[in-house]
């Protein structure tokens, strides 16, 4: 059954989210979400790269020899990422310094190559672009939620606007240092996955094996 | 060692026995904790009466009549209880609250494990811990440490240890904010170790810490972890009734002694590396952690060679982190967390090795 274009765009938001259902792109989600502004910028770049990458791969899919397709896909993605990186360095130098290597590492983000390989290679241009945007937005949604939670509880601010006054400046808010460390993103993403799966039990995986009922009777 | 006990009535009885023994073993530690906390509190007040703060615990201590001039046993007891009991009660209430919610959602009876978790958690905190931190750490301990893994006996980390670790990393600077307890005991455990790292044995004796006082436990530190004597009493009980594995305990001692001696031999001057093994065993919360946390029957290796390996690993890691990483002067929490995580892997390797050995015997 062919999905409609609207479904192609919206399914990756919750129902087929690359981060919470496919557990892809976790590394960058841990690294860039200490603050909301870096999360937003990263989201924007990933959406652009995904849309353009999937679109370009889709355009040349019929000319690509099967045996070299991965190399071609990676070349396209890498070129796009390098362009994005250069643009960021030119127009948002401070933020790009804080994102450091993680813009460059979008090349290795499994979501980008995964969508090119599994969707854009088999679909026309428009659906491929929509699929790229949809997956990028699904990734962005989680990134923004995690970034907002981490910045709010870790520093008491959102987008660098101080909302709660920390105790060091005489306020009543005690910053959670934990939120600025990568493990907190694991906790938060885990919590989001749990929340989504308890709402949509269809996403819950089947257990790989089940324990037999105990037959122990005495010591 | 996840499901050591099958879900039968008999196993339930065995679990209850284990639980009661572990609580009983903590009794001497609790008494020592109360007395030493009171003693330390009054000692600071006697030095600097202006540091008395107008909070719940300070008022409780003075309300119970704890006088800092020439304190007697009653004064220490009252001041200690005023600090120990509120923390414990908050921990118990929060633990019970989450336990009740979990039990209601899973339609199962309430498990008693949270009592033990609350007690261990309280004993590993300094006396001036803010109540919010207790609420926060205890919630993590019961929900993430125990609840999501299926409850008592199915945990792979010690939940109390997880709670302490979470509080430590979340509020690294918090312990030094309280004016009265400044420099006494941070979450990072023992300042006595930090003292030694800076000034060697001379700094310790200047602060009035000698091996005997560290053994009895009249040194500053987190509430329950200072008295090696009380911990040994608890350990004797646990060993007598075979609740904890002697191999695991002994291996930890061996690990500390071997690695500390190696560092001593390589150290050319005073500093962290020069700390002799007996100070490693006496100071900080190593003794407490070794007996009550690392030997948690559900969070440690369950094969005999695995116990030797895990124990040695803990001892070695504690000394290594203490010497190399000055931000963790105590090092017990990270070392034991790491070793707990590795325990299933160690067991797996030991069992695989055993299978191979036996297969070779019967070609």
Interface residues (C-beta under 8 A of the other chain):
Chain A: X167 X174 X176 X177 X178 X179 X181 X187 X211 X214 X215 X216 X217 X218 X219
Chain B: X3 X6 X7 X8 X10 X11 X14 X132 X144 X166 X169 X170 X171 X172 X173 X174 X177
